[in-house]
Amino acid sequence: MNVSEWLSGILVIVGAFFFFAGSVGLIRFPDVYSRLHALTKADNTGLGFIILGLMIQVDTWTSIIKLLLIWLLIMFTGATVCHLVARAATEIKIPVWRRK
């Protein structure tokens, strides 16, 4: 194995860690707003690391551009869905969690 394969593997593992952290945040955080924050931030970061790891392995510039476009599309749609869920939660008056 050469250096690029090791670096690619490390980046994919770091990305998987961020996905795992986002999933833990989804389960453990107390309200919908903090869950959305944990999930969208961690998933976008995790996907970014995985895309970087994959970009090291591809051979052509068109493949790199396609991977970047996929990442941008998912970041855009993730932010949009997060906003819609938070707005719906606000409209139906789901309270923000407060420590008692």
C-alpha positions as CSV (number, residue, x, y, z in Angstrom):
1,M,0.0,0.0,0.0
2,N,1.3,3.4,-0.9
3,V,0.8,6.8,0.9
4,S,-2.3,7.8,-1.1
5,E,-4.1,4.6,-0.1
6,W,-3.3,5.2,3.6
7,L,-4.3,8.8,3.5
8,S,-7.5,7.9,1.7
9,G,-8.3,5.2,4.3
10,I,-7.6,7.6,7.1
11,L,-9.9,10.3,5.6
12,V,-12.7,7.8,5.1
13,I,-12.4,6.5,8.7
14,V,-12.4,10.1,10.0
15,G,-15.6,10.7,8.0
16,A,-17.2,7.6,9.4
17,F,-16.4,8.8,12.9
18,F,-18.2,12.1,12.2
19,F,-21.2,10.1,10.9
20,F,-21.2,8.1,14.0
21,A,-20.9,11.2,16.2
22,G,-23.9,12.7,14.4
23,S,-25.9,9.6,15.0
24,V,-25.1,9.6,18.7
25,G,-26.2,13.3,18.8
26,L,-29.4,12.4,17.1
27,I,-30.1,9.8,19.8
28,R,-28.8,11.6,22.9
29,F,-29.6,15.3,22.5
30,P,-32.8,16.4,24.3
31,D,-34.8,18.4,21.7
32,V,-35.4,18.6,17.9
33,Y,-33.3,21.7,17.4
34,S,-30.1,20.4,19.0
35,R,-30.6,17.1,17.2
36,L,-30.9,18.8,13.9
37,H,-27.7,20.8,14.6
38,A,-25.7,17.7,15.6
39,L,-26.9,15.7,12.6
40,T,-26.5,18.3,9.9
41,K,-23.1,19.5,11.0
42,A,-21.6,16.1,11.6
43,D,-23.0,14.6,8.5
44,N,-21.8,17.4,6.3
45,T,-18.3,17.2,7.8
46,G,-18.2,13.4,7.6
47,L,-19.3,13.4,4.0
48,G,-16.6,16.0,3.3
49,F,-13.9,13.8,4.7
50,I,-15.2,10.8,2.8
51,I,-15.4,12.8,-0.4
52,L,-11.8,13.9,0.1
53,G,-10.7,10.3,0.7
54,L,-12.4,9.2,-2.5
55,M,-11.0,12.1,-4.5
56,I,-7.5,10.8,-3.7
57,Q,-8.4,7.5,-5.3
58,V,-10.0,8.6,-8.6
59,D,-8.1,9.0,-11.8
60,T,-9.8,11.8,-13.7
61,W,-10.7,15.4,-13.1
62,T,-14.2,14.7,-14.2
63,S,-14.6,12.2,-11.3
64,I,-13.3,14.8,-8.9
65,I,-15.7,17.4,-10.1
66,K,-18.6,14.9,-9.9
67,L,-17.7,14.1,-6.3
68,L,-17.5,17.8,-5.4
69,L,-20.9,18.3,-7.0
70,I,-22.4,15.4,-5.0
71,W,-21.0,17.0,-1.8
72,L,-22.4,20.4,-2.7
73,L,-25.8,19.0,-3.6
74,I,-26.0,17.0,-0.3
75,M,-24.9,20.0,1.7
76,F,-27.5,22.2,0.0
77,T,-30.3,19.7,0.4
78,G,-29.3,18.9,4.0
79,A,-29.4,22.5,5.0
80,T,-32.7,23.0,3.3
81,V,-34.3,20.0,5.0
82,C,-32.9,21.0,8.3
83,H,-34.4,24.5,7.9
84,L,-37.8,23.1,6.9
85,V,-37.9,20.7,9.9
86,A,-36.8,23.4,12.3
87,R,-39.4,25.8,10.9
88,A,-42.2,23.2,11.2
89,A,-41.1,22.5,14.8
90,T,-41.3,26.2,15.5
91,E,-44.7,26.5,13.9
92,I,-46.2,23.7,15.9
93,K,-44.5,25.2,19.0
94,I,-42.2,22.4,20.0
95,P,-40.3,24.0,22.9
96,V,-36.6,24.4,23.2
97,W,-35.1,22.2,25.9
98,R,-34.1,24.1,29.1
99,R,-32.1,22.7,32.0
100,K,-34.3,22.7,35.1
